[in-house]
């Protein structure tokens, strides 16, 4: 029996845990489609920790968002305490999120990474020096401070606690996290720590771990492919070139009218098109117009960028462009380059299509576990991620909840289809949302397909207390919003695929009704068409793998937020006619009650009235 933190294992959870443990012992990849409430984190970590302690291996628990780390921390703490184990976990976040040097706080991630590396190389960062030490004597002093500070570490501390300790001792928290990683049995981290090759190789060397000695758990694994694609993509635009010119001028250097030349180059290529795929060599031709090669211009841009960061303490467009040019020619077969005109500006992007050259590293692990409540279809995720079919076990699990604790309501007379988005359509959606909220005896969560649709609908609704997610919100802002919502009775508004719709447990019954407004399909642009074509050529399933499934699954993920434990009841309103169609209705559980109604508020009201009667 694997180590478990609770008194009892639920029957469906035991089956999942036993299957994971068996797969780990056999050295296999295991893919689990396990609905909300299955206890996936407990099952996976219990099985993995038990096996890792037996075989002296390391468990990596990877999530798509920092906010999801705490669940894994709680599991590890609980296992260690209940079984009196010598178990240590580290809550790893990126250097950017750990920095306590206020002079770097205004930089974007790329500028920060470059500036930080330069300061460390020049031995100018006191916090790094205090944490790691410059010279042998400095290293000894740093080690003494580290041991003293970690004296009461226990099984696990959150990264917030480590940052607070770092500030207290004047030491770089990130370097302390790396040192803790060396002696940890469990490393909780982001996808990119192991799934982005350039980061993975450096990270593993610093924590002194090897993939072949590691069990890797991928939480919310339906996100892995898109997250890796996004992490390994980059872009610049006309404003980037304009800032490059200004930055170089401020340093007494002449970049010429580089922004104007970029605009002319883009105009010539696009002609009358709004967007177009371009070849990897087209940008080289643009650079050659300045009498330089890419290899010659990148070091010049990087040096200018370093000077800007040092002088201003702000992000640098020169550094941004240097990084973009460096990555431009990489991954030619798995990437596309897109030139786009939008709102009078030009955008140039390199977009990764195929994540498998990076994610197939999971085949090199001692074992891997990929789990999600929406890992559908399993074969699609296996194929897209490049997992070895001969070494990969795939299994789906039934919902653990009573089918009478939920009603699915499809509203057939509204839609968010691109071709039918107008003021009249948005007003109709707003009216139905008002009615559903009023029929709900408690909190309502509304998940829109995009910020564009949400911003169009919300002003048309009746005034009331609403907590609204904004694009680019920081983790602490999201936590504060959730704290306010949990006080009860309010309306929470977010986007499908966003931080409020995935990986957050609403465990106190604060959500009574979930409304899924529309289908979160991406806009059909040249990149999306290129992805469809790519997967058509590779798998013969381009439309499904590249477009339909990834968008539809976001609705299923958001719908599962309200049922997290036995006793939870929820009404789920799918507010779009497309959820009647076979291409989309597959996400609806056939064992659960589903009704189609143009008056969803009536069905919501009846559902909650029946719940009251049942309690009486």
C-alpha positions in Angstrom: 0.0 0.0 0.0 1.6 3.4 -1.0 2.1 6.1 1.6 -1.2 8.1 1.9 -1.9 11.1 4.0 -5.6 10.5 4.8 -7.2 7.8 7.0 -9.1 6.3 4.2 -8.7 5.9 0.4 -11.8 6.3 -1.6 -12.5 3.3 -3.9 -12.1 5.1 -7.2 -9.0 6.8 -5.8 -7.5 3.5 -4.8 -7.9 2.1 -8.3 -6.2 5.2 -9.8 -3.3 5.0 -7.2 -2.8 1.3 -7.7 -2.6 1.7 -11.5 -0.1 4.6 -11.2 2.0 2.7 -8.8 2.0 -0.4 -11.0 3.0 1.7 -14.1 5.8 3.4 -12.2 7.2 0.1 -10.9 7.1 -1.2 -14.5 8.9 1.9 -15.8 6.1 3.0 -18.1 4.4 6.3 -19.1 0.9 6.4 -17.7 -1.8 8.6 -19.0 -4.9 9.1 -16.8 -8.1 10.7 -17.8 -9.6 11.0 -14.3 -12.6 13.4 -13.8 -12.7 16.1 -11.2 -13.0 14.7 -7.7 -10.9 11.6 -8.4 -8.1 12.7 -6.0 -5.5 12.7 -8.7 -2.8 14.7 -6.9 -3.0 12.5 -3.8 -3.1 9.3 -5.8 -0.1 10.2 -8.1 2.1 11.7 -5.4 1.4 8.8 -3.0 2.4 6.2 -5.6 5.4 8.2 -6.9 6.8 9.1 -3.5 6.5 5.5 -2.3 8.3 4.2 -5.4 10.9 7.0 -5.3 11.9 6.3 -1.7 12.2 2.6 -2.5 14.4 3.2 -5.5 16.2 6.4 -4.4 14.6 8.4 -7.3 13.4 12.0 -7.5 9.7 12.9 -8.1 9.1 16.0 -10.3 5.5 17.3 -10.0 5.0 19.8 -12.8 2.1 22.2 -13.1 1.2 24.9 -15.7 0.6 27.6 -13.1 2.4 28.6 -9.9 -1.0 28.9 -8.1 -1.3 25.1 -8.4 1.9 24.3 -6.4 0.2 24.6 -3.0 -1.9 21.4 -3.6 1.2 19.3 -4.1 2.9 20.9 -1.2 0.0 20.0 1.1 0.1 16.4 -0.1 3.8 16.0 0.5 3.6 17.6 4.0 0.7 15.3 4.9 2.5 12.2 3.7 5.7 13.1 5.6 3.8 13.9 8.8 1.5 10.9 8.8 4.2 8.4 8.1 7.1 10.1 9.9 9.2 10.1 6.7 12.5 11.8 6.0 10.9 13.5 3.0 11.8 16.9 1.6 10.0 18.9 -1.2 11.0 22.2 -2.8 8.6 24.6 -4.3 10.6 25.7 -7.4 9.7 28.9 -9.3 11.7 30.9 -11.8 14.5 33.3 -10.9 12.3 36.2 -12.1 9.7 35.4 -9.5 12.2 35.1 -6.7 14.3 38.2 -7.2 14.5 40.6 -4.2 16.7 43.1 -5.9 14.3 46.1 -6.4 16.5 47.7 -9.1 15.5 44.8 -11.4 11.8 44.8 -10.5 10.7 46.8 -13.6 12.3 44.5 -16.2 10.4 42.0 -18.4 11.5 38.4 -18.0 14.0 38.3 -20.9 15.7 41.6 -19.9 15.8 40.4 -16.3 17.4 37.1 -17.1 20.1 38.8 -19.1 20.7 41.6 -16.6 20.8 39.1 -13.7 23.3 36.8 -15.5 25.5 39.7 -16.2 25.5 40.9 -12.6 26.3 37.5 -11.3 29.2 37.1 -13.8 30.6 40.4 -12.8 30.1 39.5 -9.1 28.0 42.6 -8.6 24.9 41.0 -7.1 25.2 41.0 -3.3 22.2 38.7 -2.9 23.7 36.0 -5.1 27.0 36.5 -3.3 25.3 36.0 0.1 23.5 32.9 -1.2 26.3 31.2 -3.2 29.5 33.1 -2.3 32.2 34.7 -4.5 35.4 32.9 -3.9 36.1 30.0 -1.5 35.7 32.1 1.7 32.4 33.6 0.4 31.1 30.1 -0.4 31.9 28.9 3.1 30.1 31.9 4.7 27.1 31.4 2.3 26.8 27.7 3.3 26.8 28.6 7.0 24.0 31.1 6.4 22.0 28.6 4.3 22.2 25.9 7.0 21.2 28.2 9.7 18.2 29.6 7.7 17.0 26.1 6.7 17.3 24.6 10.3 13.5 24.5 10.7 12.6 23.7 7.0 10.7 20.5 7.7 9.2 18.6 4.8 8.3 21.6 2.7 8.0 25.3 2.5 6.2 27.4 -0.1 8.3 29.6 -2.4 6.7 32.6 -0.7 8.1 31.5 2.6 11.5 31.0 1.0 11.4 34.5 -0.5 10.6 35.9 2.9 13.6 34.1 4.4 15.8 35.3 1.6 14.8 38.9 2.3 15.4 38.4 6.0 19.0 37.1 5.4 19.8 39.2 2.3 20.2 36.1 0.2 18.9 35.2 -3.3 15.9 32.9 -2.8 16.3 31.3 -6.2 19.8 30.0 -5.4 18.4 28.7 -2.1 15.7 26.8 -4.0 18.3 25.2 -6.2 20.4 24.2 -3.2 17.3 22.7 -1.6 16.6 20.9 -4.9 19.8 18.9 -4.6 18.6 17.2 -1.4 14.9 17.0 -2.2 12.9 13.9 -2.9 10.1 15.9 -4.5 10.6 19.0 -6.8 7.4 20.9 -7.5 8.0 23.1 -10.6 6.6 24.6 -13.8 6.4 22.7 -17.0 9.2 24.7 -18.5 11.7 23.5 -16.0 11.8 20.1 -17.7 9.9 20.5 -20.9 11.9 23.4 -22.5 15.3 21.8 -23.6 17.5 24.8 -23.0 16.1 25.3 -19.5 15.9 21.6 -18.7 19.6 20.9 -19.2 20.8 23.8 -17.1 18.2 23.2 -14.4 18.9 19.5 -14.0 22.6 20.2 -13.8 22.1 22.8 -11.0 19.9 20.5 -8.9 22.1 17.5 -9.7 19.3 15.3 -11.0 19.0 13.0 -14.0 15.8 12.3 -16.0 16.6 8.5 -16.0 16.4 8.6 -12.2 13.2 10.6 -12.0 9.5 10.1 -11.9 7.8 13.0 -13.7 4.2 13.8 -12.9 2.5 16.2 -15.3 -0.6 17.8 -13.6 -3.3 19.3 -15.9 -1.6 17.5 -18.7 -4.1 18.7 -21.3 -2.2 22.0 -21.2 1.3 20.6 -21.8 1.4 20.8 -25.6 0.1 24.4 -25.8 2.2 25.6 -23.0 5.4 24.2 -24.6 4.4 25.7 -27.9 3.9 29.1 -26.3 7.2 28.9 -24.2 9.2 28.2 -27.3 7.6 30.9 -29.5 8.5 34.6 -29.7 7.6 37.8 -31.5 8.6 41.4 -32.2 6.7 44.3 -33.8 7.1 47.8 -35.2 7.2 49.3 -31.7 10.1 47.0 -30.9 12.1 48.4 -33.7 11.1 52.0 -32.8 12.3 51.4 -29.2 15.6 49.9 -30.6 16.3 53.0 -32.5 15.6 55.2 -29.5 17.7 53.1 -27.2 20.7 53.1 -29.5 20.4 56.8 -30.0 20.4 57.3 -26.2 23.7 55.4 -26.2 25.2 57.6 -29.0 24.8 54.9 -31.6 23.0 55.2 -34.9 20.6 52.5 -35.9 19.2 54.5 -38.7 15.4 54.5 -39.4 15.2 50.8 -38.6 11.5 51.0 -37.6 10.7 52.7 -40.9 12.7 50.1 -42.9 11.0 47.3 -41.0 7.6 48.8 -41.9 8.5 49.1 -45.6 9.8 45.6 -45.6 6.6 44.2 -44.0 4.4 46.3 -46.3 6.2 44.9 -49.4 5.8 41.3 -48.2 2.2 41.6 -47.1 0.9 43.7 -50.0 -2.9 43.6 -49.6 -2.9 40.6 -47.1 -3.4 41.1 -43.4 -1.1 38.2 -42.5 1.2 35.8 -44.3 3.6 33.0 -43.6 7.2 34.0 -44.3 10.3 31.9 -44.8 13.1 31.7 -42.3 15.4 33.5 -44.8 13.2 36.5 -45.3 14.4 38.2 -42.1 18.0 37.6 -43.1 17.4 39.6 -46.2 16.0 42.4 -44.1 19.0 42.4 -41.8 21.4 42.2 -44.8 20.0 45.6 -45.9 22.0 47.1 -43.1 25.2 45.6 -44.3 25.3 43.0 -41.4 24.6 39.4 -40.8 22.4 38.1 -38.0 25.5 36.7 -36.3 27.1 40.2 -36.4 24.1 42.2 -35.2 23.0 40.0 -32.3 26.1 40.7 -30.1 25.8 44.5 -30.9 22.1 44.5 -29.8 22.8 42.5 -26.7 25.6 44.8 -25.6 23.4 47.9 -26.2 20.6 46.2 -24.3 22.8 45.5 -21.3 23.8 49.1 -21.2 20.2 50.3 -21.3 19.2 47.9 -18.4 22.1 49.1 -16.3 21.4 52.8 -16.9 17.7 52.8 -16.7 16.7 49.7 -14.7 14.0 49.1 -17.3 13.4 46.5 -20.0 15.3 46.7 -23.2 14.0 46.3 -26.7 17.5 45.7 -27.9 17.7 42.6 -25.7 14.3 41.5 -26.8 15.3 41.8 -30.5 18.6 40.0 -29.9 16.8 37.0 -28.3 14.3 36.9 -31.1 16.9 36.9 -33.8 18.9 34.2 -32.0 15.9 31.9 -32.0 14.6 32.8 -35.4 16.3 30.1 -37.4 15.9 27.3 -34.9 13.4 24.5 -35.3 12.8 25.2 -39.0 10.6 22.1 -39.6 8.5 22.3 -36.4 7.9 26.1 -36.6 6.2 28.7 -38.8 7.0 32.4 -39.2 4.1 34.8 -39.4 4.0 38.4 -40.5 0.8 40.2 -39.5 -0.7 43.6 -39.8 -2.9 44.8 -36.9 -4.2 48.2 -36.0 -1.7 49.9 -38.2 1.3 48.0 -36.8 3.3 45.0 -38.0 4.0 41.9 -36.0 6.6 39.3 -36.8 6.4 35.9 -34.9 8.1 32.6 -34.8 5.5 30.0 -33.6 6.3 26.5 -32.6 3.8 23.9 -34.1 5.1 20.6 -32.8 6.1 20.3 -29.1 7.1 16.7 -29.4 10.9 17.3 -29.9 10.8 18.8 -26.4 8.2 16.7 -24.7 9.4 13.3 -25.9 12.0 13.6 -23.2 9.4 12.0 -21.0 10.3 8.7 -22.7 13.8 9.1 -21.1 12.4 9.3 -17.5 12.3 6.3 -15.2 8.5 6.8 -15.4 6.0 9.5 -16.2 2.5 10.2 -15.1 0.3 12.5 -17.2 -3.1 13.2 -15.6 -6.1 15.5 -16.1 -9.8 15.6 -15.8 -9.9 16.5 -19.5 -7.1 14.5 -21.1 -9.3 13.8 -24.0 -8.8 12.1 -26.4 -6.0 10.2 -24.8 -4.5 9.1 -28.1 -4.3 12.7 -29.3 -2.3 13.8 -26.4 0.0 10.7 -26.6 0.6 11.4 -30.3 1.1 15.2 -30.1 3.5 14.9 -27.1 5.5 12.2 -28.9 5.2 9.5 -26.2 6.3 6.0 -27.1 3.1 4.0 -27.8 4.8 0.8 -26.8 5.8 2.1 -23.4 2.6 4.2 -22.7 -0.5 3.0 -20.9 -3.7 5.0 -21.3 -6.7 4.7 -19.1 -10.0 6.6 -18.4 -11.8 6.6 -15.1 -15.5 7.2 -14.4 -16.8 10.2 -12.5 -16.9 9.5 -8.7 -19.9 11.7 -8.2 -23.6 10.9 -7.9 -25.2 11.7 -11.3 -28.1 13.4 -9.5 -25.8 16.1 -8.1 -25.5 17.9 -11.5 -27.7 19.1 -14.3 -26.3 20.2 -17.7 -28.3 22.8 -19.5 -27.7 23.7 -23.1 -29.0 27.0 -24.3 -29.8 26.7 -28.0 -30.7 30.2 -29.1 -27.4 32.1 -28.5 -23.8 31.6 -29.8 -20.4 33.3 -29.8 -19.5 32.1 -33.3 -17.3 34.7 -35.0 -19.7 35.2 -37.8 -22.6 36.0 -35.4 -20.9 38.3 -32.9 -22.8 41.6 -32.7 -24.5 43.9 -30.2 -27.8 42.0 -30.5 -26.1 38.7 -29.8 -24.1 40.0 -26.8 -27.3 41.6 -25.4 -29.1 38.3 -25.6 -26.3 36.5 -23.7 -26.2 39.3 -21.1 -30.0 38.9 -20.5 -29.7 35.2 -20.0 -26.8 35.6 -17.6 -28.8 38.0 -15.5 -31.6 35.6 -15.3 -29.4 32.6 -14.4 -27.6 34.6 -11.7 -31.0 35.6 -10.1 -32.2 32.0 -10.1 -29.0 30.8 -8.3 -29.1 30.6 -4.5 -25.4 31.5 -4.1 -22.3 32.1 -6.1 -22.2 32.0 -9.9 -19.1 31.5 -12.0 -19.1 32.6 -15.6 -16.4 31.6 -18.0 -16.2 33.3 -21.4 -14.4 32.1 -24.5 -12.1 35.2 -24.5 -11.6 38.6 -22.8 -13.0 40.2 -26.0 -16.4 38.5 -25.5 -16.3 39.1 -21.8 -15.6 42.8 -22.2 -18.5 43.1 -24.7 -21.1 41.3 -22.6 -20.4 42.5 -19.0 -21.4 46.2 -19.6 -24.8 45.0 -20.9 -25.6 43.1 -17.7 -27.5 44.6 -14.7 -25.2 46.3 -12.2 -24.2 43.9 -9.3 -21.2 42.9 -7.4 -18.8 41.2 -9.8 -15.3 39.9 -9.5 -13.8 40.1 -13.0 -10.6 38.5 -14.2 -8.3 40.8 -16.2 -5.7 39.8 -18.7 -2.2 39.6 -17.2 -3.3 39.5 -13.6 -0.5 38.5 -11.2 -0.9 35.4 -9.0 -1.4 37.4 -5.8 -4.2 39.4 -7.5 -5.9 36.1 -8.5 -5.6 34.8 -4.9 -7.1 38.0 -3.5 -10.0 37.7 -6.0 -10.7 34.1 -5.0 -10.5 35.1 -1.3 -13.2 37.7 -1.9 -15.4 35.3 -3.9 -15.2 32.6 -1.1 -17.0 35.0 1.2 -20.1 34.0 -0.7 -22.9 35.1 -3.0 -20.9 37.0 -5.6 -20.4 36.6 -9.3 -17.0 35.4 -10.6 -16.1 36.2 -14.2 -13.2 34.6 -16.0 -12.1 33.1 -19.3 -12.0 29.4 -20.3 -8.5 28.2 -20.1 -7.6 31.0 -17.6 -6.3 30.7 -14.1 -9.8 30.8 -12.5 -11.1 28.1 -14.8 -8.3 25.5 -14.3 -6.4 24.1 -11.4 -8.4 26.0 -8.7 -10.4 24.0 -6.3 -13.7 25.7 -5.1 -14.0 23.3 -2.2 -16.5 25.2 0.1 -19.5 25.0 -2.2 -19.1 28.7 -3.2 -20.1 27.9 -6.8 -23.7 26.9 -7.2 -24.0 27.5 -10.9 -21.3 27.5 -13.6 -22.0 29.2 -17.0 -19.9 28.3 -20.0 -20.4 31.1 -22.5 -19.5 30.0 -26.0 -16.8 27.7 -27.2 -13.2 28.9 -26.8 -12.0 28.1 -30.3 -9.1 30.1 -31.5 -9.6 32.5 -34.3 -8.8 30.8 -37.7 -5.6 32.6 -38.8 -2.6 31.5 -40.8 -0.9 30.0 -37.8 -3.9 27.9 -36.9 -4.3 26.8 -40.5 -0.6 25.9 -40.5 -1.0 23.8 -37.3 -4.0 22.0 -38.8 -2.0 21.3 -42.0 1.0 20.1 -40.0 -1.1 17.6 -37.9 -2.9 16.5 -41.0 0.4 15.6 -42.6 1.7 13.9 -39.4 -1.4 12.2 -38.0 -4.2 12.6 -40.6 -6.2 14.4 -37.8 -5.4 18.1 -38.4 -8.8 19.6 -37.7 -9.4 17.6 -34.6 -5.9 17.8 -33.1 -5.1 21.3 -34.1 -8.4 23.1 -33.6 -11.6 21.4 -32.4 -10.4 19.3 -29.4 -8.1 21.9 -27.8 -10.8 24.6 -27.8 -13.7 22.4 -26.7 -11.8 20.8 -23.8 -11.5 24.3 -22.2 -15.3 24.3 -21.6 -15.1 20.9 -20.0 -12.3 22.0 -17.7 -14.1 25.1 -16.6 -17.4 23.2 -16.0 -15.6 20.9 -13.5 -14.6 23.6 -11.1 -17.7 23.4 -8.8 -17.8 19.6 -8.1 -14.7 18.8 -6.1 -15.9 16.5 -3.3 -18.8 14.3 -2.3 -21.9 16.3 -1.5 -21.2 19.1 -4.0 -24.1 20.0 -6.3 -23.9 22.2 -9.4 -25.9 23.4 -12.3 -23.9 23.9 -15.5 -25.2 26.1 -18.2 -23.6 25.6 -21.7 -24.6 28.9 -23.3 -24.1 28.2 -27.0 -26.1 26.4 -29.6 -23.0 24.4 -30.7 -23.1 22.3 -27.5 -26.0 20.5 -29.1 -23.9 19.4 -32.1 -22.0 16.1 -32.1 -18.6 17.8 -32.6 -19.0 19.5 -29.2 -21.6 17.6 -27.2 -19.1 14.7 -26.7 -17.9 16.6 -23.6 -21.3 16.1 -21.9 -21.4 13.0 -19.6 -24.2 10.7 -21.0 -24.8 9.4 -17.5 -25.8 12.9 -16.2 -29.0 14.7 -16.8 -28.8 17.1 -19.8 -31.7 19.4 -20.9 -32.0 21.8 -23.8 -33.8 25.1 -22.9 -34.1 28.6 -24.1 -34.9 29.6 -20.5 -31.9 28.2 -18.6 -32.9 30.2 -15.5 -36.0 28.0 -15.1 -34.0 24.8 -15.2 -31.5 26.3 -12.7 -34.3 27.4 -10.4 -36.0 23.9 -10.5 -32.7 22.2 -9.8 -32.0 24.1 -6.7 -35.6 23.9 -5.5 -35.3 20.1 -5.7 -32.1 20.2 -3.8 -33.8 22.1 -0.9 -36.7 19.5 -0.9 -34.1 16.7 -0.8 -32.5 18.2 2.3 -35.9 18.6 4.0 
